[in-house]
């Protein structure tokens, strides 16, 4: 909401922009102002070429490009990460500060040169601090030479939540109420409105009967957003560069205590993991805390006399106190994922936690062709922040018994793990006679991080019991 020169601060009215300078009576060009949601105060931004989002970069697949990035800031360094672009031949160009390069200091220039292999909708953003949230992002489109929709009928939609009071770093340290920390509005290509202030919006011009392609890019930092166009049916043709066709996924209950996802052979499998906090020995709603007796579970709520289903409670060793957990899909262990060798899978991981990041490592899976999918925080990827979603897509080569687990802090010890089984097409034992056994020691008093800092005796630090598939007994 600031213009150059005499324009100074501006305000919005009826989808137009005006200067508060009484000497300027004409409308101010929409391209000269970053309005965001049109709120009548300013917020500090970091931009590429003076706009939010930065300029869209559009090239063809397998076309080499050099992007000269000059840091004009006074006291902040920057790097630019090309989100989603494979950098198999250009690892130094990935733009991850202190991993693939040193940050670009004020006054310095860095030349990014690479050659994207696959056509698709990508984006770029700063990989230093919270600069992405402050406006340092833009679209990076790699066109296929035979796109099904002509370029003139393609539109770029960059969607994000927006807090016009604080950026992410301010919120981290600001002593404000939770409602102030929530987003105030939604922006599309850097424009939105606040309630009914009639700020300028992004406009897409289409004609009735045209087949158009909307390249939807989520550039937000916290929340998952839903996108629709009133009165129109949208067909999703591709997600994270994977075409959607012949996709099937069967959810079923395995023998014993493990619930899993089992995909039909010869299809691209899709499944999801929702990462959430949970507690042992606690049920939902009126169930409250529970206790165990004669291999059954009961609520301490006197109004509930029936047994509680075993699948509704994480009992661990049945100790009558609770312990904080981090789980996949609300269970410990998380759901078993079962596919065939050489079968491609996409696992959509969403972080529902409030203040912890997460990544998922697929332990033992070869990622020769998919190095960015290995799930090692700050090595193969940035952690998935609260509210964010990350799609892991890979194609395991060898049939075997593997597992997945969080690769952040001690979350694995807190319950964030599960089986990942790759069936051979000619297994010597039929699948219906196969069983999964996940065995671990268990301390019902402390998790690993608590033990690291807790001033307790060594005997208290020792495991209390052994769990198989998340269940065991104490004495």
C-alpha positions in Angstrom: 0.0 0.0 0.0 2.9 2.3 -0.8 3.6 3.9 -4.2 6.8 5.5 -5.5 7.5 9.3 -5.4 4.6 11.6 -4.7 2.1 8.7 -4.8 3.1 7.7 -1.2 0.5 5.7 0.8 -2.7 4.6 -1.1 -6.1 3.3 -0.3 -8.6 1.1 -2.2 -12.1 1.8 -3.3 -14.4 0.0 -5.7 -11.6 -2.2 -7.0 -9.4 0.8 -7.7 -6.4 2.4 -6.0 -6.1 6.1 -5.0 -3.3 8.1 -3.4 -3.9 9.9 -0.1 -2.0 12.8 -1.6 -4.7 15.3 -2.5 -2.7 16.6 -5.4 -3.1 13.2 -7.2 -6.7 12.8 -8.2 -6.4 10.0 -10.9 -6.5 6.4 -10.1 -3.1 4.7 -9.4 -2.2 1.9 -11.8 -2.8 -1.5 -10.2 0.6 -2.7 -11.5 2.4 0.0 -9.5 1.2 -1.1 -6.1 1.4 -4.3 -4.0 -2.1 -4.1 -2.5 -2.2 -7.6 -0.9 -5.7 -7.5 0.8 -6.0 -3.7 0.6 -5.6 -3.1 4.3 -4.9 0.5 5.0 -1.5 0.0 6.7 1.8 -1.2 5.3 3.7 -4.4 5.9 7.4 -5.0 5.1 8.0 -7.2 2.1 11.0 -8.8 0.3 10.3 -9.1 -3.4 11.8 -10.2 -6.7 11.8 -7.3 -9.3 9.6 -5.2 -7.0 6.4 -7.3 -7.2 4.6 -9.9 -5.2 4.6 -12.6 -6.5 7.8 -12.1 -8.5 7.8 -12.4 -12.3 6.8 -15.8 -13.7 9.6 -17.7 -15.4 8.4 -19.8 -18.3 10.6 -22.1 -20.4 10.4 -25.4 -22.2 11.4 -28.8 -20.8 15.1 -29.7 -21.3 15.8 -26.0 -22.0 18.9 -24.5 -20.3 18.3 -21.3 -18.3 20.6 -19.0 -16.4 19.0 -16.7 -13.8 21.1 -13.9 -12.4 20.0 -13.1 -8.8 21.4 -9.9 -7.3 20.8 -9.1 -3.6 19.9 -5.4 -3.2 19.0 -5.7 0.4 21.1 -3.9 3.1 21.4 -6.4 5.9 19.9 -9.8 4.8 21.3 -12.7 2.8 19.2 -14.7 0.3 19.1 -17.8 -1.8 16.5 -18.9 -4.3 15.2 -22.5 -4.3 13.5 -23.8 -7.5 10.8 -25.8 -5.8 10.1 -29.1 -7.4 12.8 -28.8 -10.1 15.0 -31.9 -10.4 18.6 -30.9 -10.0 20.1 -34.3 -10.8 22.8 -32.8 -13.0 23.0 -29.4 -11.2 23.1 -30.1 -7.4 24.8 -26.8 -6.7 21.9 -24.9 -8.2 19.2 -26.1 -5.8 19.3 -22.9 -3.7 19.2 -24.3 -0.2 21.2 -22.1 2.1 24.2 -23.8 3.7 23.4 -27.1 2.0 23.9 -26.5 -1.8 25.4 -23.0 -1.5 26.4 -20.2 0.7 23.8 -17.4 0.9 24.0 -14.5 -1.4 25.2 -11.6 0.7 24.0 -7.9 0.3 25.5 -6.5 -2.9 26.4 -9.9 -4.4 25.2 -11.7 -7.5 24.8 -15.4 -8.0 24.1 -17.1 -11.4 21.8 -20.1 -11.2 22.2 -22.3 -14.3 20.2 -25.6 -14.8 18.2 -27.5 -17.3 14.8 -28.8 -16.1 13.9 -32.3 -17.4 10.2 -32.6 -16.8 7.4 -30.2 -17.8 5.1 -29.0 -15.1 4.0 -26.2 -12.7 6.8 -25.3 -10.3 7.7 -22.2 -8.3 10.7 -20.4 -6.8 11.1 -18.9 -3.4 13.7 -17.7 -1.0 15.2 -20.4 1.2 16.5 -18.1 4.0 14.4 -17.5 7.1 10.8 -16.3 6.5 11.6 -14.3 3.3 9.2 -16.5 1.3 6.3 -15.5 3.6 7.4 -11.9 3.1 6.7 -12.0 -0.7 9.9 -13.6 -2.1 8.3 -16.2 -4.4 7.0 -16.6 -8.0 5.9 -19.2 -10.5 8.3 -21.3 -12.6 6.6 -23.0 -15.5 8.2 -25.7 -17.6 6.1 -26.2 -20.8 5.9 -29.5 -22.5 6.4 -29.3 -26.3 3.1 -31.0 -26.8 0.9 -29.6 -24.0 -2.7 -30.7 -24.3 -3.9 -27.1 -23.7 -2.3 -24.3 -25.8 -0.3 -21.8 -23.9 -2.7 -18.9 -24.6 -5.4 -20.8 -22.6 -3.2 -21.5 -19.6 -3.4 -19.4 -16.4 -1.2 -19.3 -13.3 -2.9 -19.3 -9.9 -0.6 -18.7 -6.9 -2.7 -19.0 -3.7 -1.8 -18.2 -0.1 -3.1 -17.2 3.2 -2.2 -13.6 4.4 -1.7 -11.9 7.7 -1.5 -8.2 7.1 -0.3 -7.5 10.7 2.7 -9.8 11.1 5.0 -11.9 9.0 6.0 -15.4 10.2 9.1 -14.2 12.1 7.1 -11.5 13.9 4.5 -14.0 14.9 7.2 -16.2 16.4 8.2 -13.6 18.9 5.1 -11.4 19.2 3.2 -11.6 22.5 -0.3 -11.5 20.9 -3.5 -13.5 21.1 -4.0 -16.5 18.9 -6.8 -14.8 16.9 -4.3 -12.1 15.9 -1.9 -14.7 14.6 -4.6 -16.2 12.2 -4.6 -15.2 8.5 -6.8 -12.2 7.7 -7.4 -13.1 4.1 -6.6 -15.2 1.0 -4.5 -13.9 -1.9 -4.4 -15.1 -5.5 -1.3 -13.9 -7.3 -0.7 -11.4 -4.5 -4.2 -9.8 -4.5 -7.2 -10.3 -2.3 -9.7 -8.3 -0.3 -10.4 -7.8 3.4 -14.1 -8.4 4.2 -15.9 -5.9 2.0 -13.2 -3.3 1.3 -13.4 -4.0 -2.5 -9.7 -4.1 -3.1 -8.4 -5.0 -6.6 -8.5 -8.7 -7.4 -6.7 -10.9 -9.9 -8.8 -11.4 -13.0 -8.6 -14.3 -15.5 -10.2 -13.7 -18.9 -11.8 -16.8 -20.4 -14.4 -17.5 -23.0 -17.4 -19.8 -22.7 -16.5 -23.1 -24.4 -12.8 -22.8 -24.1 -10.8 -25.6 -22.5 -8.4 -23.8 -20.1 -5.6 -25.0 -17.9 -5.2 -23.4 -14.4 -1.8 -24.0 -13.0 -2.6 -24.0 -9.3 0.5 -23.4 -7.0 0.1 -23.3 -3.2 2.6 -20.7 -2.0 1.3 -20.4 1.5 3.3 -21.1 4.7 0.8 -22.7 7.2 -2.6 -23.6 6.0 -4.1 -26.0 3.5 -6.5 -24.2 1.1 -9.3 -25.5 -1.0 -9.8 -24.1 -4.5 -13.0 -24.1 -6.6 -14.8 -21.9 -9.1 -18.5 -21.4 -8.5 -20.7 -23.0 -11.1 -17.8 -24.8 -12.9 -16.6 -28.4 -12.7 -12.8 -28.6 -12.5 -10.9 -31.7 -13.6 -7.6 -32.3 -11.8 -5.3 -33.7 -14.4 -2.0 -33.7 -12.6 -0.6 -33.2 -9.1 3.0 -32.6 -8.2 3.9 -33.5 -11.8 2.2 -36.9 -11.6 -0.6 -37.4 -14.2 -3.8 -38.8 -12.6 -5.0 -41.8 -14.4 -5.9 -45.4 -13.5 -5.4 -44.6 -9.8 -6.9 -47.0 -7.3 -6.2 -47.5 -3.6 -7.9 -50.1 -1.4 -8.1 -49.5 2.4 -8.4 -52.7 4.4 -7.8 -54.2 7.8 -5.0 -56.7 8.1 -4.9 -59.7 10.3 -4.0 -58.7 13.9 -3.7 -55.1 15.0 -2.2 -53.3 11.9 -4.4 -51.4 9.6 -2.9 -50.6 6.2 -3.1 -49.4 2.6 -2.8 -52.1 -0.1 -2.7 -51.0 -3.7 -3.7 -53.2 -6.7 -0.8 -54.2 -8.8 0.3 -52.3 -11.9 -1.3 -48.9 -11.0 0.1 -45.7 -9.6 -0.9 -45.9 -5.9 -2.0 -42.9 -3.9 -2.4 -42.8 -0.1 -2.1 -40.3 2.7 -0.6 -40.0 6.2 -2.0 -37.4 8.6 0.5 -36.5 11.3 -1.2 -35.7 14.6 -0.5 -35.5 18.3 -2.1 -38.2 20.5 -2.0 -39.8 23.9 -1.8 -43.3 25.3 -4.8 -44.5 27.4 -7.1 -41.7 26.3 -10.3 -42.2 24.3 -12.4 -39.7 22.3 -15.3 -37.7 23.7 -16.9 -39.0 26.9 -14.6 -42.0 27.0 -11.8 -40.0 28.6 -9.1 -41.9 30.3 -9.2 -45.7 30.2 -7.8 -48.7 32.1 -7.1 -52.3 31.2 -8.5 -55.5 32.8 -8.4 -59.1 31.6 -7.2 -58.1 28.1 -10.0 -55.6 27.7 -10.3 -51.8 27.9 -12.8 -49.9 30.0 -13.5 -46.2 30.6 -13.1 -44.6 34.0 -16.3 -42.7 33.2 -18.9 -44.5 35.3 -21.6 -43.8 32.7 -19.8 -46.1 30.2 -20.1 -49.7 31.1 -19.3 -51.4 27.8 -15.8 -52.4 26.8 -14.0 -49.9 24.6 -12.9 -51.3 21.2 -9.3 -52.1 21.1 -8.8 -50.2 17.8 -10.0 -46.9 19.4 -7.3 -46.7 22.0 -3.5 -46.6 22.0 -2.8 -48.7 25.0 1.0 -49.3 24.7 1.7 -51.4 27.8 -1.5 -50.5 29.5 0.0 -48.3 32.2 -2.6 -46.2 33.9 -1.1 -42.8 33.0 -0.9 -41.1 29.6 2.1 -40.3 27.5 2.2 -37.8 24.7 2.6 -39.4 21.2 3.0 -38.2 17.6 1.1 -40.6 15.2 0.3 -41.2 11.6 -3.5 -41.4 11.1 -4.1 -41.6 14.9 -2.5 -45.0 15.5 0.8 -46.4 16.8 2.3 -47.8 14.7 0.9 -45.9 11.7 -0.9 -47.7 8.9 1.1 -50.3 7.0 1.7 -49.4 3.4 1.9 -52.4 1.1 2.7 -52.2 -2.6 4.5 -54.3 -5.3 8.1 -53.9 -6.4 8.6 -51.4 -9.2 5.2 -49.9 -8.4 5.0 -46.1 -8.2 3.4 -44.6 -5.1 2.5 -41.1 -4.0 2.1 -40.6 -0.2 0.5 -37.3 0.8 1.8 -36.3 4.2 0.0 -33.5 6.0 1.3 -32.0 9.3 -1.7 -31.4 11.6 0.6 -30.5 14.6 0.6 -27.0 16.0 4.3 -26.3 16.7 6.4 -29.2 15.4 7.7 -29.8 11.9 8.1 -33.3 10.4 9.6 -35.3 7.6 9.0 -39.0 6.8 12.0 -41.2 6.0 11.4 -44.5 4.1 13.9 -46.6 5.9 15.8 -48.9 3.6 14.1 -47.9 0.4 16.5 -47.1 -2.5 15.9 -43.6 -3.8 18.4 -43.7 -6.6 16.0 -42.0 -9.0 14.1 -40.0 -6.3 16.8 -38.4 -4.0 14.5 -35.6 -3.0 12.0 -38.2 -1.6 14.3 -39.6 1.1 12.7 -37.6 3.8 15.8 -36.6 5.7 15.3 -33.1 7.2 17.6 -30.4 5.9 19.4 -32.8 3.6 16.9 -34.0 1.0 14.1 -31.6 2.0 12.9 -28.9 4.3 10.7 -30.1 7.1 7.0 -30.0 6.6 5.8 -27.2 8.8 2.5 -27.2 10.7 -0.4 -27.0 8.3 1.7 -27.9 5.3 1.4 -30.9 3.0 4.2 -32.7 1.1 3.8 -35.4 -1.6 6.4 -38.2 -1.5 6.5 -39.9 -4.9 8.9 -42.8 -5.6 9.1 -46.2 -7.2 10.9 -48.9 -5.0 12.9 -51.4 -6.9 13.4 -54.3 -4.5 10.7 -56.3 -2.7 11.4 -56.5 1.1 10.2 -55.6 4.5 10.9 -51.9 5.2 9.5 -49.2 7.4 8.8 -45.5 7.6 9.4 -43.1 10.5 9.8 -39.4 11.3 13.3 -38.0 10.7 12.8 -35.0 13.0 14.0 -35.1 16.7 12.6 -38.0 18.7 9.2 -38.2 16.9 10.0 -41.8 15.9 10.2 -42.8 19.6 6.9 -40.9 20.2 5.0 -43.2 17.8 5.6 -41.8 14.4 6.5 -45.0 12.5 4.9 -47.8 10.5 5.6 -50.7 8.2 6.3 -50.3 4.5 6.2 -53.7 2.7 7.1 -54.2 -0.9 5.7 -57.5 -2.2 7.6 -59.5 -4.8 5.5 -60.6 -7.7 6.4 -64.2 -7.0 6.6 -64.3 -3.2 7.2 -67.9 -1.9 4.5 -67.3 0.8 1.1 -66.1 -0.4 0.1 -62.6 1.0 -2.7 -63.9 3.1 -0.2 -65.9 5.1 2.1 -63.0 5.8 2.1 -61.1 9.1 3.9 -57.9 10.1 5.6 -57.7 13.5 7.0 -54.4 14.6 8.8 -54.8 17.9 10.2 -52.1 20.2 11.2 -51.3 23.8 8.9 -48.9 25.7 9.3 -46.4 28.5 5.9 -45.3 29.6 7.2 -42.4 31.7 9.4 -40.5 29.3 10.1 -40.2 25.6 13.7 -39.9 24.4 13.8 -36.1 24.5 12.5 -36.1 28.0 15.1 -38.6 29.1 17.8 -36.5 27.6 17.0 -33.6 29.9 15.2 -35.2 32.8 17.1 -35.4 36.1 16.2 -38.9 36.9 17.9 -42.1 38.0 19.3 -44.5 35.5 16.7 -47.2 36.5 13.9 -44.8 35.6 15.4 -44.3 32.1 15.3 -48.0 31.3 12.5 -49.5 29.2 9.4 -50.7 31.2 8.1 -53.1 28.6 8.3 -54.5 25.1 5.6 -53.7 22.5 4.6 -55.6 19.4 2.7 -53.5 16.9 2.2 -50.9 19.6 0.8 -53.3 22.2 2.3 -55.0 25.2 1.8 -55.5 28.9 3.4 -54.2 32.1 4.4 -57.1 34.5 
